[in-house]
Amino acid sequence: MSCPLTRALDSESPSTPESDLTYAHWRREVDRLCQRHYAQGLDDLLDMPERSAFDAGSTPREFFEDTVVPTLRGDFGDLIDDVLEEPEHEDLLNLKSEDA
């Protein structure tokens, strides 16, 4: 499933206490992937439609691979591929969550 970029703005998404907790967990997982790969958190990356992707049912890994990585490739080109190809990073996407 690819992450939709044309959905409503994140601030327009409906919010309930239960969805907020689930979203917070989902966002933490995306942030962890960003930290592991780029040593930057999700808040350090501009214009990420994370709430829209969450509401559309994307997993944290799908959002990271389908939205974060391509966005950073657009901003930083081949530097992103070099980071992803480093041997010490090759198994990071397969690590289990610390919250699971």
C-alpha positions in Angstrom: 0.0 0.0 0.0 1.5 3.3 -0.9 1.0 6.4 1.2 -1.5 8.9 -0.2 -0.1 12.4 -0.5 -3.4 13.9 -1.7 -5.5 13.3 1.4 -6.9 15.9 3.7 -4.4 17.9 5.8 -3.3 16.2 9.0 -5.0 18.8 11.1 -8.3 18.0 9.5 -8.2 14.3 10.5 -10.8 13.2 13.0 -9.3 12.5 16.4 -10.5 10.3 19.3 -8.6 9.3 22.4 -8.2 5.7 21.1 -7.0 6.8 17.7 -4.6 9.3 19.3 -3.0 6.5 21.3 -2.7 4.3 18.3 -1.4 7.1 16.2 1.2 8.0 18.8 2.4 4.4 18.7 2.4 4.4 14.9 4.3 7.7 14.8 6.9 6.4 17.3 7.6 3.5 15.0 8.1 5.8 12.1 10.3 8.0 14.2 12.4 5.0 15.2 13.0 4.1 11.6 14.0 7.6 10.8 16.4 7.7 13.7 18.0 4.4 12.9 18.6 5.3 9.3 19.2 9.0 9.3 19.9 10.0 12.9 17.0 12.4 12.6 13.6 12.1 14.0 10.3 12.5 12.1 9.9 16.0 13.5 13.2 17.0 11.9 11.7 16.1 8.4 9.5 18.7 6.8 6.1 18.2 5.2 5.6 14.6 6.1 1.9 13.6 5.7 2.1 11.1 8.5 -1.5 11.5 9.9 -3.0 11.1 6.4 -0.9 8.0 5.9 -2.0 6.6 9.3 -5.6 7.3 8.6 -5.3 5.6 5.2 -4.0 2.4 6.9 -0.3 2.5 6.0 2.0 0.7 8.3 5.0 2.6 9.8 7.4 0.6 7.4 5.2 1.4 4.4 5.2 5.1 5.2 8.9 5.1 5.8 9.7 3.3 2.6 7.0 4.8 0.4 7.1 8.4 1.6 10.1 9.3 3.8 12.8 7.6 1.8 11.6 9.0 -1.6 11.2 12.5 -0.1 14.8 12.4 1.3 16.1 11.0 -2.0 14.5 14.0 -3.7 16.1 16.4 -1.2 19.5 14.7 -0.9 19.9 12.4 -3.9 22.5 9.6 -3.8 23.5 10.4 -0.3 20.4 8.7 1.0 21.2 5.6 -1.0 24.7 5.5 0.4 23.3 5.6 4.0 20.8 2.8 3.2 23.5 0.7 1.7 25.9 0.9 4.6 26.5 -2.7 6.0 25.7 -1.7 9.5 22.2 -0.6 8.4 21.1 -3.4 6.2 19.1 -5.3 8.8 17.6 -2.3 10.6 14.2 -2.4 8.7 13.8 -5.9 10.0 14.2 -5.1 13.7 11.2 -5.6 15.9 9.7 -2.7 17.7 10.7 -2.1 21.3 7.1 -1.5 22.1 5.8 -4.8 20.7 
